[in-house]
Amino acid sequence: MMDNSIKDAALNTILTDSFLSVIVSDTGLQARIVAYAKTQMGAPYKYCSMTPDGGFDCSGFVNYVFNHFSIPVPRASVDFTNIGLEIPLLETEPGDLILFTGTNPRRRVVGHIGIIISNKGGDISFIQSTSGIAYGVVISSLDKNYMARFVKIIRKLK
């Protein structure tokens, strides 16, 4: 019989490996993820929360959407820093994840995340749960304010 600490270590290794290496291939899945994310529009923002009724923080929203499709992702936005496949900004596709700094763009640490919903010739839109003026799940354009905080795009789907 395996010791529980060994089982836990093995499970953590499997989960960590899956965060680093799982890239799901299915363009239909990309559309379904975006469509499902949009069903949460208007849900309130709530720090450290990941439910439609209670509200979402940014990573809780991403976690909720991806877990609906059984795609493992980290819970905290900073933990997305070293996962997935980095994609050039202009090559982003629906379902890719967009990472930003927190509210201080000079501190170049991931502190916010959203899901790309469209890229029309470089006009990029994403869905996010924001603590800003909109205070909830909204669709935003990648404008100059967000570009100041932009860190990178990662792909978990393909």
N, C-alpha and C positions, 0 to 999 in steps of 0.2 A: 504494500500500500504506500502511496506517495504522500510525503509530508505536505501539509497545507501550505507552508511557506514556499516549498518548491513548486507546488501547483500555481500559487499566486505569481511567482516569478515567471513561470512558463507562460501564463496567461498574459501578463504584462508585456512580455517579449513579443508574443503573437500580436497583441493589439498595437504595440508600437510599430512593429514591422508592417502591419496593415495600414496604418496611417501614412507610413513613408512610401509604400509601394503600390497601393491599390489605385489604379486609374481605370475606371469603368468605361468600356467602349459601347456607346449606343447613342446616336444622335436623337432618337426618339425620346430617350431618357432625359436628354438636355431640355427638350421642350416640356416634358412632364414636370421636371424640377422647377422650371420657371413658372409654369402654370400653377403648380401647387404653392409656390412661394407667394404668388399674387393673391391666392385665396386668403392670405393672412393680412392683406392690406388693411390698415386701420387699427390693427391690434395695438394696444398701448405699449409704450416703452416701460420696462421695469428692470432695474439693475439686478444682476444675478438671477434672472428668471428665464424660463424657456417653455412657457405654455401660452397658448392663445388667450385663455381666460385671464391668467395672471399677468400676462405681458411678456415681452422679450427684451433682453439686452441684445447687442449685435451678434455676438457669437452664439447666444442661446437660440436666436432666430435661425442662423445657418445650421446649427446642430439639429434643431427641430425639423427643418426641411430635408436635410440629407439623411437623417435617421429614418424618416418616413419611407425612404427608398432603400433602407438597410445599407447605407454607405457610411462607414465609420469616419468621423471627423472629431478633432479635439473639441473640448468645451470652451477653452479660453482663446481669445483672439491671438494672443502672443504665441500660443502653441502651434499656430498655422505657419509660423515663420519658416520652418525647415521641412515642410511636407509638400507633396504634389510636385508637379512639373511647372517650372517657371516659364511663362509665356510672354513674348513681347506685347506691349500694350495694344498696338494696332492689329494684332492677330487674335485678340480675345474673342471668345464665343460665348453664347448663352450657357449658363451653368458654371462658368469659370468663377473663381473667387477673387475679389479685389481687396487688397490689404492696404490699410492706411496707418499712419501714426495715430496716437491718441490726439487730444485737442491741442497739444503743443507740437507743431511741426518741426521744431528744432531738436526734439528728442526723437531720434530715428528708430523707435521701437514700435512694433506693431501693437496697436491699441484699438483698432476698429476694423470691421470686415463687412463685406456685402457680397451679393450674388449678381453677376453680370446678367442682364436680360436682353441687351442688344448692343450691336456695334454696326452702325450704319455709316461706313466710310470714315471712321474715326470719331463719330458722335456716339459716345458710349453712355449707356444707361445701366443703372444697377438698382437692386432692391435691397433695402437695409432696415434695421430697426435703429432709429436715431434718438439720441437724447437731446438733440437740438430743438429748434423752434417747432418742427412738425411733431416731435415727441411720440414716435411710434413707427410702425412699418410703413414705409413710403418708397416710391420710385424717385430716384435722383439722377441728374445728369452729372457726368464727370466734368465739372467746371474748374475754373482757375483756383477756387478755394479748396476743392478736393485735390486738385493736382499738387498743391503745396504740401499736402499730407500723404500723397500717393507713395506707397512702398513698392508694390509689385502685384502681378497677376499670377495666380496659380491655378493649375488644372487638376481636378480630381476625376474628371470625366473625359473619355475619348474612345 
